[in-house]
């Protein structure tokens, strides 16, 4: 144990350095993301480490691990201390003497052994007695540890800590060890513990010198659990082994008696009493008494909540990986104290797992934000041009419809004006009679002599009539336009609002122009100069007034005069001219608004085009820089956590080999068995990034029955002497792949079931926003029941994160893959090719593909529409399904739900057929190749 503990702390220190580097790289990555200015402050705050989480990591990275030894007596603490250090550093006190008071001891690393008394404020307390032992320290003198009577009167001397520097392997990596004081005056156990655990990562051991806990000790432990419930304690009994043998004998007897329903406690006490009598004859009754209390101590610790109320063994298994917590434990046989190694390992592992998990959660939050943002950006780049096109098309339709209304309405308006004037005649005359002139002083007799004022009064009456007529005519015209308003304004207005509410700061000019188009009918005006022949009449009347003024009395501007002017106005209107003028106004305003709308839309399109270019740059940066960097940090943090929890997996025989790695068998890894290890050695940063993203996308998929689960990852830094680390991806191991299954003669019913399993798996990936991009025989694995699971998600990515790269296996690649613009329908195409093999029942290349001399030749043939040929064993249903899946137009390929329905029908029909004799189908030529085309990337 003395040799193993330093090794554990050394590993802990190496892991801490790795976590520290990951934390530093994470902070740099987050700062780079912030500096880009592409993300909202809310998004940045979402991904950053909260202060409490970062403080937790800092504590784990910066605070040294410290073994804190509490206990019932100085004797017990000394026994534990010496056992851990592997030497008698502390003198053994009398086990029965509980009156001795000892000061706190703190062990640190030093190149030379030394002791000194240190005050809490880091000042050294000069003690002449210690000077004699500074140069030659093998065993710390009792006089230096125990508190003398003088210390009762000197609080500084009583509170001083004995600092011990040792050149010991255990302490080399900054590890400390603290022995708590005994019988400390004026200090509770909680205060003592807080003092011992200040600025360290505590690893608490409680030394039991007696077989039971006194009332005071129980209270102290209860207070300690209340103040620090998250701190586990390793309880160790330090009594002789003779007692342990008796304990086991009593406990075995007690356990066997538990099967007797009515004799549990009675039989147990009888065993104790019998042994007490036997050993009392030999003068060893005190040993039996101690044994009785020892069993009670376990029950006491269970009652306090430190131990689980269970039949206890000396095997430590208190670590809960999921919750990253460690349970307290009790070692009743001091010979088994070496299990403290497991306890210490689990304590420091829990700290490391906590730090790695916090970092990994931050990485996952950031990657989730990237994927969400990429989806939003991809949607924006796809939807915005469509919205602009839609707005232009709808506005042209609206404009054309309104022009058509204007051209058709002229004759209708003529009749409308006549009806309106006739219907409003009496109302207008009454309103004119009551009209009060504005800006003109009318004498009491109502007679005006000023020709200019008379003209103004006449115009006011005319304006009154024309204004009311204008509103009435426009109101009747509105009814003809309202139907268009209902048809166009809703969707088109929302479309324009969405375009103008984007990040581009634009005035809503397009929306305003649209409103002007729709309001053109409301803004028609009836003017005297352009709507009637009244101008000539009015001028003639005015001349008559001017000529007759010297000889005749001026007109009296009373109600009758007002009515007469209004009536003359209405009688002199030219309905045809007015109707023509209104329609012309309508078309003029409509053309003006239409031109304004087009100008606004062109400006809007130009600004959106610039914005979308920046969006594409941002999306590219997210895909090519930010996401790979965070994915690699995520791979490192989760791999560190996995290796801490489950250790390094053991490679077995090679079971597969691909373009980028080798697959090995592994009997078990942690709770998973059997496993397959995919070992990949990325040659450069690009492959590292691709692998990290593959791992992230694969591990983020919730478990599904038709997807091979990725269980974890480990980075092997020792591979290649550390020059090029290897990444081990651990996944479930299945029986064989579909290629081997078909080659070995799977029947048609089983193959159809596998086809449905594959479709289910692809549908699930698509529901998670992922595209597999490499569906083929080798990437479908079969379990012992011949059910299919999709594997090798190396090319699998969210649709928004795809960069348009040409990837996949040539004969399974849809033609649009070569254009760089594609979606998840490429998986439907690949399934169509896969289904050809499933229906064919063999793994030979289709004749149409075998005739292609090269990969480029094959791709050109696929782009021209060449597909696998129909074989004699294909019925119409299977052939039609294949053809629909590998359609050249992605929009014509069926939905996977419909594919599954068709497969079910084929499966049911095939299941009802009698089993035919095994047939062999003729080959389509000589020298047929096997489907071993290389992947393309």
Secondary structure, 3 states (H helix, E strand, C coil): CHHHHHHHHHHHHHHHHHHHHHHHHHHHHHHHHHHHCCCCHHHHHHHCCCHHHHHHHHHHHHCEEEEEEEECCHHHHHHHHHHHHCCCCECCCCCCCCCCCECCEEEEECCCCEEEEECCCCCEECCHHHHCCCCCCCCECHHHHECCHHHHCCHHHHHCEEEEEECCHHHCCCCEEEECCECCCCCCHHHHHHHHCCCEEEEEEEEECCCCCCHHHHHHHHHHHHHCCCCCEEEEECCCHHHHHHHHHHHHHHHHHCCCCCCHHHHHHHHHHHHHHHHHCCCCHHHHHHHHHHHHHHHHHHHHCCCCCCCCCCCCCCEECCCCEECCEEECCHHHHHHHHHHHHHHHHHHHHHHHHHHHHHHHHHHHHHHHHHHHHHHHHHHHHHHHHHHHHHHHHHHHHHHHHHHHHHHHHHHHHHHHHHHHHHHHHHHHHCCCCCCCCCCCCCECCCHHHHHHHHHHHHHHHHHHHHHHHHHHHHHHHHHHHHHHHHHHHHHHHHHHCCCCCCCCHHHHHHHHHHCCCCCCCCCHHHHECHHHHHHHHHHHHHHHCCCCCCCECCHHHHHHHHHHHHHCECHHHHHHHHHHHHHHHHHHHHHHHHHHHHHHHHHHHHHHHHHHHHHHHHHHHHHHHHHHHHHHHHHHHHHHHHCCCCCCCEEEECCCCEEEEEEEECCEEEEEEEEECCCCHHHHHHHHHHHHHHHCCCCCCCECCEEEEEEECCHHHHCCCEEEEEEECCCEEHHHHHHCCCCHHHHHHHHHHHHHHHHHHHHCCEECCCCCHHHEEECCCCCEEECCCCCCEEHHHCCCCCCEEHHHCCHHHHHCCCCCHHHHHHHHHHHHHHHHCCCECCHHHHCCCCHHHHHHHHHCCCCCCCCCCCCHHHHHHHHHHCCCCHHHCCCHHHHHHHHHHHHHHHHCCCCCCCCCCCCCCCCCCECCCCEEC
